[in-house]
Amino acid sequence: MSLVFYISSFVAILATIMVITRHDPIHALLYLVASFLAIAVTFLSLGAPFAAALEVIVYAGAIIVLFIFVVMMLNLGKETANQEKGWLRLRVWLGPSILVLVLLAEMIVVLLQPQPTAMPAAVVTPREVSLSLYGEYIIAVELVGFLLMTGIVGAAHIGKHKKKNLHRYLQTYPNLN
Amino acid sequence: MTVMQHIWIVLGVLFVFLNIAAGLIWVERRLLAMWQDRLGPNRAGPLGLFIVLADTLKLFFKEDWIPPFADKWVFILAPAIVVASVLMGLAIVPFAPGIVVADLNVGLMFFLAMSSLGVYSIVLGGWASNNKYSLLGALRGASQMIAYEVFMGLSLMGVVMLSKSFNLTDIVAAQENMWFIVTQPVGFVIFFIAGLAETHRLPFDIPEAESELIAGFHSEYSGMKFGMFFIGEYLGISLISAMTVTLFFGGWLGPAFLPPVVWFFLKTFVFIGIFILMRASLPRPRYDQLIGYGWKLLLPLVLLNLLVTGAIALWLRS
């Protein structure tokens, strides 16, 4: 399984780099989907099939679709791509890259320490995940519920305003609206 | 199970379902014709069966045109996604004891994951065509499929509660005494409606609504790329029918005078027939009606179903 792990992690890293360097936002989001799928495979190889499935359903299947939805509606054209090109100058990405390289060096040093770093091979079943979610972590789950409810209330408030200019058909038959 | 057996099962499933999808071209036209007092395709070959060949040949030989204003690579990618995601979804369907491509312990989640990836074909196809009707179709498709995915997932959780497993073989085995249609009728109805919306079949074919949007997200497609969308839709119908049978109608279970695989496919064909009957008999709702119906009626109903199922399951245990 560790070969699967290394290949999928490599794909994930490569896809994420492509996300950052693409100029067209839709292409960047497509690479992000590839990255999420690769991460799902990584989870699978670590023995967490439930987390892998959720990663695909929630992130790749819903959240990125909404991102693409918004980008499509905004209809960003050539100007945005040019703007993105302008942002990717050497001066902009040099600083963060140096900092990340320092972290990478540190991680390599840590990994080279002579400690047993065997990957856990135990498979976590959906039952265990659910039991710990609704047992140990019940407060976190409920707090997340509150947070999501706030979002829903906000969206409902924004979307509530009544239409003022009605189609002539609806002006004639107001109770249809 | 040896590696060779696995390969045979994979090839068998591919062969059977691709042929079912192609055969549905004829089945759908004949059934629609029957319900509309017509004859339907009856000239080529016995009972008009060769219409499948004629249609496929026509699709293969049409000019495979990519519009110059389209985003070329995304345009090519989109039709492949729909077929690939549906075929991946078929991997977890148990056709008979032991005849399943991947007996995953998160099988049901895998099915939901694959059906949620299917939305990319509509969204990307519509966007890459760079045509306003396609884009409108893609926007409709995205919101419709994201909304109905939620109900599809939630409607199946009652089945998971009763069978205590995400594994589809276990779910079928749990229906030995009683099919889940008896204990989960609400779950079944909502799953079927959500399945109609996920495969964007009539009456929910709002992303392609030909009277408003020409052909919606696939207006610019021709040749075999259009054929992929076409075959993907039929594969989607077969997948949803197979899943309905597995989850609510006892899968391969049935009286012993027929082998389990035959029972499975008989039941599946009944649901494929119902899919086609829906198309023949129901008008297309308006777009806001569809979304409102989902969030205002189906969501409360499915949550109530979960609550009641959970309460009864707890009560029976104590």
Interface residues (C-beta under 8 A of the other chain):
Chain A: D24 I26 H27 L30 V33 P49 F50 A52 A53 L54 V56 I57 A60 G61 A62 V65 L66 I68 F69 M72 M73 V123 T125 P126
Chain B: D71 V74 L104 N105 V106 M109 F110 L112 A113 S116 L117 V119 Y120 V123 L124 G126 W127 L135 A138 L139 A142 S143 M145 I146 E149 G153 F166
